[in-house]
Amino acid sequence: MAIGVSANAAAKIRSLIVQNQKPDAGLRVKVVGGGCSGLQYKMDLDVERPGDKVFGEADAKILVDRKSFLYLNGTELDYQEGLMQSGFNLHNPNVKRSCGCGASFTV
């Protein structure tokens, strides 16, 4: 399978790349230990590394290391901008439980 990228998320990734002047970068999505449910997401602009799985378009790439891909396979990345909250949202079908604030999860 793969990781999907919505049109809004791709547009925001392009914007971040231009804004930070990092034309070779993509959005690295990583699963790390932490939070009240055990796992949480971490996102940064980064360059592709050996062993990465790459999704999305050439100018709006999602970079995922092999270990994180085990937790993220089948996930859809979206970006929403709203009055109360703006940011990337991961719709991960592998999540079995998440905490009350939605910042961490269990698979």
LINFEN-V141583 format. One record per residue. N is the residue number from 1. RES is the residue in one small letter. PHI is phi as a letter, one per 20 degrees, with the letter a starting at -180 (* if undefined). NEAR is the number of other C-alpha atoms within 10 Angstrom. Layout:
N|RES|PHI|NEAR, N|RES|PHI|NEAR
//
This chain:
1|m|*|7, 2|a|b|14, 3|i|d|21, 4|g|e|18, 5|v|c|21, 6|s|f|13, 7|a|f|14, 8|n|f|14, 9|a|f|22, 10|a|f|21, 11|a|f|14, 12|k|f|19, 13|i|f|22, 14|r|g|20, 15|s|f|13, 16|l|f|18, 17|i|f|19, 18|v|f|12, 19|q|g|10, 20|n|e|10, 21|q|l|10, 22|k|c|14, 23|p|f|14, 24|d|e|14, 25|a|e|24, 26|g|b|27, 27|l|e|24, 28|r|e|19, 29|v|d|21, 30|k|c|19, 31|v|d|20, 32|v|c|14, 33|g|f|13, 34|g|q|13, 35|g|m|16, 36|c|f|16, 37|s|d|17, 38|g|o|14, 39|l|c|18, 40|q|b|18, 41|y|e|17, 42|k|c|11, 43|m|c|14, 44|d|b|12, 45|l|f|19, 46|d|b|17, 47|v|e|15, 48|e|f|19, 49|r|d|11, 50|p|g|6, 51|g|n|10, 52|d|f|17, 53|k|e|17, 54|v|d|19, 55|f|c|17, 56|g|n|19, 57|e|d|12, 58|a|g|12, 59|d|e|15, 60|a|b|24, 61|k|e|24, 62|i|d|28, 63|l|d|27, 64|v|c|26, 65|d|f|18, 66|r|g|13, 67|k|f|12, 68|s|f|16, 69|f|f|19, 70|l|g|12, 71|y|e|18, 72|l|d|24, 73|n|g|16, 74|g|n|16, 75|t|f|20, 76|e|d|17, 77|l|e|21, 78|d|c|18, 79|y|c|18, 80|q|c|12, 81|e|d|10, 82|g|b|7, 83|l|f|5, 84|m|e|5, 85|q|b|7, 86|s|c|10, 87|g|q|12, 88|f|f|15, 89|n|c|13, 90|l|d|17, 91|h|e|15, 92|n|d|17, 93|p|f|13, 94|n|e|15, 95|v|f|14, 96|k|e|9, 97|r|b|12, 98|s|c|18, 99|c|f|13, 100|g|f|10, 101|c|e|7, 102|g|m|12, 103|a|e|14, 104|s|c|21, 105|f|b|23, 106|t|c|16, 107|v|d|13
//
